[in-house]
Amino acid sequence: MMESPEHSGRAACGALIVPPSQVQHILAICDRLRLIALPYQHGGRGGREVCFTSSSDSKAARAIPLHAIAASALALGPPEDPELAALLASGEVRFEAQYHPPPARGRRSEAGQIAQSGDDSNCSSCPEAYIPGRVRCPGNFDFRFIELFAGIGGFRLGLEAVGGHCVFASEMDKGAASLYEEHFGEKPFGDITAVASHDIPEHDLLTAGFPCQPFSTLGEQPGFTDTKGTLFREIVRVLKALQPRACLLENVVGLLTCDGGAVYEAIVTELEGCGYTISHRVINSRTLTPQNRKRVYIVGIRQDLLLPPFSFPYIPDLGRRCGDILEGACANAANYTLSEAQWEKMRAAPTFRGWRSLAWADRPAAAIVSHYRRDLGNTQVVPRDPPHNPRFFTQRECARLQGFPESFPAEGFDFYHFIGNAVTAPVVAVLAGAILCHLEHEQQGGCNCPGLAEGLQTVCKASPAHLSDRLINFPDGSQESLGCIVSS
């Protein structure tokens, strides 16, 4: 006897009711005809589902839930497949249009549910977020910055949120520079090696995401033996000549281990030789955006300012998930869906990671890389409802993963390359706020939560409108709503 619908808790669906001895045979038919959700489709992530139709009789028939399109077709009449048609006609297998599956067990919470969780690679934990006797950082900074190797302006988005004014930017990729100009209204200078130090304006903060390819774990890590690796010395040249109060640099985590750590030691030595005290932290963008993107952030504070050591700020874990940034029923889904040839090539690649190569709505995405869609083996895709193959992220979804605002132009195939090379804007906002607070407020005893309000404002601007309220009503380390911080 069937379970009562009121005890199910799950929506009714079409299902094939089969004897236990025929389960594997019918599953094979369903696989062949694509009647059930496959592991790379919504509903098939946990494997092919087979349900008991009675909780008390182990010999009772089994139910194989079908996806909606297949169930609708069977409800209209006998299937075209002769084998399945014969089984249904014999009564050995029957189709039930309104089957109520049992409650799901051990499934994850609703996609996008916000919850705090720790990450060793991130900044201070909640108990350290508030220090008694300190006031919350008022922000309202007014400072000048430059952006070397600017790309499409990830640093600028975060820095302007904190009150910064860009006085110089350089980017030699013409496509990236064009997109930068389209959004910010200013065209960056080209090759930084062709710009004399005296032509760069005075500034308070130097920022740079210097080329990461020589240090990436996805390559051979040639380090400074690669031409791009030596571009770091352009940063050194500008620091020596103009002596800004601080610098903020970003690169891949592989920088720390390149050549057994010797490359990073050489970088620190050169920065210290410019007159700066250097500290670094590996930070995962996952705290503020739904993307597992670990990057090393290097902060330099000018030594003659005689300030105490810089402390990396508290960053709350908002529990973001892919469901927060997906465009839902993507209007142009067909243009992003993998062809059969692409899907077969992706699964055959040695770097294919099974279900981890799929961006499930209840998990953070993998890091968006510059060769997204070009290297299928290192590309994460979004599962679609059966019987469709997965699809690629849209350009807008990638922009949201990096914390770029909804107003930022996100079109064209090359955008994947540009956004994959970009820095996560909300992380920059929090770090820049902490650096400016350290420079301007540390002598007065320091502040709590520097940069946090600006970082959260950046997060909200990069989120669909319906998520903004939910994000700022998340409690921070003091159990106050982050909305209080955003509005303060």
N, C-alpha and C positions, 0 to 999 in steps of 0.2 A: 504494500500500500504506500502511495506517495506521501512525502512529508507535507504537512499542512502549510499553505502559503504564508500564513501569518507568522510561522516560526522561521522563515527563511532569512529575511532581512536583506535579500538581494533581488534585483529586478528580474521579472520573468523573461525567459528567452526561449527560442526554439531549441529542441534537443532530439537526438536519436536515442530511443530506448532499446537496449540490446541485451541479450543474455550474456552472462559472464564469460562463457566459452567463446563468444564471438567478438569480444572487446578489441583484441589486437587486430583482427581481420578488418573490422569496421574502422578502426583508427587509421589503418593503412589506406583504406578507400577515401576517408576524409582528407588525409594528407594529399593524396593524389588529386582529388577534386577541389582542394583548398576550401573545404567546408568549415574548418576550425581555425582558430587563431594560431599562427605559427609563433615560435619563440621571439621573433623580431617584430611582432605586431602587438598592439594593445590587446590585452586579454590572454596573450599566450606566453607572457614572460615567465610564469612559473611552470611551464611545460604544458603538455596536452592534458586537459582536465577531464577526469572521469569521476562521476559522482555515484554514490550509493542511493538507490531510490527508497531504501528502508534502512533505518538505523539499527533494527533488531534482527534482520534476516540477511546473513552473509550470502545466501544463494539467490537473493532477489536480483532483478534486472539492474543494469547499470545505465546511467544517463551520460551522454556525450554532448555537452552544450555546443551549439553552432554559433558562428558569428551572424550578425543581423542580416547581411545580404543573402547568405546561403539559406537562412531560415525563411526569409520572405519568398525566395524562389521555390522552396519545397512546399510552402503553404499554398502556392498557386496550382500545383499539380505534380504528377510523377516526374522524377528527374530524367534527363536525357541519357545518363549513364546506364547501360543495360544491367550491369551487375547490381548496382544499388537499387534500381527499379525492381528487379526480381526479388531482392530481399524484402523490400517494402510490400510488394504484392503478396508474398507468401505469408506475411504476418510475423515472420521471425524477427524482423526489425520494424519498429514503428516510429513515426514522427509525431512529436507532441509540440504544438505551437506555443503553449503557455506553460513551460516547465519552470518550476521555482527551485533554483539551486540552493544548497545549504549555505549557511554563513561562511564567509571566507575566514580562514585561520592563519594567524601569523603574518598577516599582510601589513605593509607599512601604513603610516597615518596618511591622511589626506595630503595630496600634493601641495607644496608650498606652506605647510603648517610651520609657523615660526616657533623655534625653540632654541635655547642656548645650548651650546656644546663646546667643549674645549678643543684646542688644536695646538700642539706643542710648537708649531711654526709661527704662531701668531703672537700678538703683543700681550700686554699684561692681563692677568685673569681678573675676574670681577672683584675679589676682595682687595686687589691692589688699585682698583680704579679710583677709589675715593680716599683721600688722605685727610684726616681730621685737621681742621684749622685752615684749610685751603678753600678758596672760593672757586666756583665754576668759571672756566676761562671765558672772558667776555668777548673774545675775538675782535672783530672790527679792525683788522690789521690794514696797513697801507704801505705797500712795499713794491719794489721793482724787481723783476726777474728776467732772466734770459733762458731760452730753450734751445739747446744744441741737439742735433739729430732729432728734430722735432716731430718727424712723421706727420700724422694728421692732427696733432695737438692734444694728446691725452694729458700731458703735464699741464698744459695751459688751462684745460677745463677744470682741473682740480685746483690749480693755483688761483685762478680768477674767483673761484668760489670762496676763497679765504681772504680776498681783497687785494690780490696781486695785480700788477700792471705789467704786461709784457713789453719790453723795450727792444728786444732783439730775438729773432728766431732764425735758425738755419736748417735747411733740408734740401738735399741734392736730388732726391727722387722727384721727377717732374709731376708724376701723377699724384703723389702724396701732397706735394706743395700746392697743386691746383685745388685739391679738396680742402686743404687747410685754408687757402684764400677764400674759397666759397663760403665756408662757415664763419671765419673770423674777420673777413674783409681786409686782410693784410697778407701780402705775399712774402713768405720767408726768403731770406737770402739763400743762395745755393751752397756750393762747396765751402765748408768752413775753413779748409786749408788755404783758400784764396782770400780770406778776410783778415786784414791786419788787426792786431789786438787793439790799436788805438782807434779803430773804426767801430768798436763795440762799446755801447754806452755803459756808464757806471750802473751798478745794480747791487741789490742786497742778497739775492739768491740765484745761484747758478743751478740749472737742472739739465739732466741729460740721460737719455736711455741709449747709451752708446752701443754700437752694433754688437749683437749677441751671438751671431753665427760662429765666431771663432771659439766660443766657450760653451756652446750648447751640447748637452749630452746626446742629442739626436745626430750629431756629427762626430768628426774625429778630434775635435778640440785642439786646433793648431795654436790657439792663444795668440801671443804677440808675433808669432812667425807668419801669421796671416795679415795681409794689408789692412783689412778692416779692424783687426785687433790693435794695430798701431794708432788708429784714430783716437783712442783714449788719450793719447798725448796732446791732442788739441785741447782737451779739457784742462790738462795740466798747464798748457801755455796760457790760456785765458785766466785761470786762477792766479798764476804767478803775476800776470800783468795787471789785473784789475782788483784782486783781493776782495771779493764780495764777502759779506759776513758769514755766509754758509753755502753749502752745496748739497744737493740731493740727487743721487744717481741710482739708476735701476738697471738690473741685468738678470740673466737666467741664473738659476742656482748652480749650474755647472761651473760658473766662474770661480766658486769656492774650492773646487776640486781639480780644476784644470792644471795639468802638469804637477799633480801631487800637492796642490795648494800653493805652488811657487808663484803662479801668475797673480793670485790675489795678494800675496805678500808684497809683490813688486808694486801693485797698485796702491796699497796702503802706504808703502815707503815713499812713493812719488807724491801722494796727496799730503802726507805729513811734511814732506820737503817743501811744499807750498805754504806751510804754516797753519795746517789744520789738524784738529783732533778728530780722529775717525772712529766711527762705530757702525756696525751693520746689524741687520736682522732679516731673517727669512720670513716673509709674510705671505699667507695664502689669501688670495682675493675672495675665497669662498665665504668669508665672514660677512662681506657686504654685497657681493654679487654671487649668483648661483654658478660659479665656475671654479674648479679646482686648479688654481693658477698660482704656484709658488714661485716667487721671485725674491731676489736679494736686493734690499734697499740699503744704500750706503749714505750716511749722513756725515758731513764734515762741518765742524764749528771752528771759526778762526781762533787760534790759540791766544792772541793778544787781547781778546775780549775778557779773558780771565773768568770764564763761566764754569760752573760745576759740570761734570760729565752729562751728556745728553741722555735722557731716558725715553725709550720708544713708548708711544702712547697706548692707552687702553682702546681696543677696538672690539665692540660687542659682536657676537655671532648672531646674525639675524635669521639664520636657518633658511636662507634662500634656496629655492629649488627650481629646476628647469620649467616647471609648470608656471612659474611667475613670469617668465619672459616669452613663452611660446605664443605665437600669433593665433593659436586655436585653429579654427577652420580656415587655413591659409587659402586666400583667394586664388593664388597661382600655384597651388600644391603640385600640379602636374609638371610645372617647370623645374621643380626642385626634387622630384621623386627620382630615385635611382632606377636606371634601366636594368633589365635582367643581366646584361653584360657587365654593367658597373657593379651590381650587387654580387655577382659571382666572382668578379675580380677582387672585390673587397674581402669577401670571405676566404678566398684562397691566399691572400697576403699573409706572410709569416707574422706580421705585426697585428693581425686581427685578434681581438680580445673577447670574442663571443658577446655575451650580453653587455659587457662593459663598453663595447663599441657603440652602444645605443644610448641616447640621451633620454632616460626615463623621466617622466614628469615629477616623480617624487625624490629625485636625486640631483645633486649638482652636476653640471656638465664637466667634461674634461676641458683642459686648456685649449682655447682657440689658437691655432698656430698659423703662421704666415702662408703655409702651403695648403691650407684647408681647401678641400674639393680637388686639389691637384694630386695629392698623394692619398689615394683611397685607403691604404693600409693604416694611415695615421689620421683618419678623419672619423669623427663621431657623427652619427646620423640620428634622426628623430623617428621613432616607430610611428607607423600609420595604422589606421584601422584596416582589417582584412577586407579584400584580398590584396591590398596594395603593398608594394615594397616600401622600405623606409624612405625618408626624404632628407635632404641637406637642411641645415639651419638657413633661414633667410638672412639677408644682410641686416635687417632691423634687429633680429634676434641676437646676432653677433654683437651689434652695437650695444644692446642692453646688457649682454654678458660682460662687456668691458666698462659698463657704467657711463656710456655716452648718452647724452640727452636725446629725447624723442625728436627734438628739432634738428639734430645733426643729420646731414644728407647721407643716406646709406643706400647706395645703388651701384649696380655694375659688378662684374665679376672681380675686377681688381680690388674692390673694397674688402674682400676676404683677406687679401694679402696685407693691406694697410692696417686693418683692425687687429689682425693676428700679431703684428709687430708693435702695436700700441701698448701703452701702460694703462692700468686700470685707474680711471679718474677718481673714484671715491677714496681709494687708498691714498692717492697723492694728496687729496684734500685733507685727510686726517693727519698725515705725516707733516705736511706743510704747516698746518695749524699748530702742531706740536713744536716744530722748529721755530716758528715766529714767536710762540709763547715763551719758549726757552730763551730766545734772544731779548725779548722785551719785558717779560714778567718775572724771570727767575731771580733777579736781584731783589724783588719784593716778596719773595717766598714761594713763588710758583703757583700753579693753578691745577684744578681738577679737570679732567676730560678735555684737554686742548684739542681743537680741530674736529671734535666729534660732531658738533652741530652742523658744520659746513660739509663734512663727509656724508652725513645723513641727508642733507638737502640735495646733494649730488646724486645719491641713491634714488631719491624720490623723483628727480627729474629724468632719470633713466628707466623709470618703471611705468607700465601702463597705468592710466589714471585710477582704475578701480583698486589698485594695490597700495596707493600712497597712504591712505588712512590706516590700513592694517600695519604697514611698516612703522609708522611713527607712534603707534600705540603699543609697541613692544617695550616691555620694562627693561631698563638698563641695570647696571650693577648696583645702583642704590634703590632699586625697585620703583623708581619713578618712571613715568612714561618717557620714551625718547622724544615724543612730541613736545614735551616741556623743554627739552634741550634744543630741538629744532626751532622752536618759536622764541627762545630766550635771546 
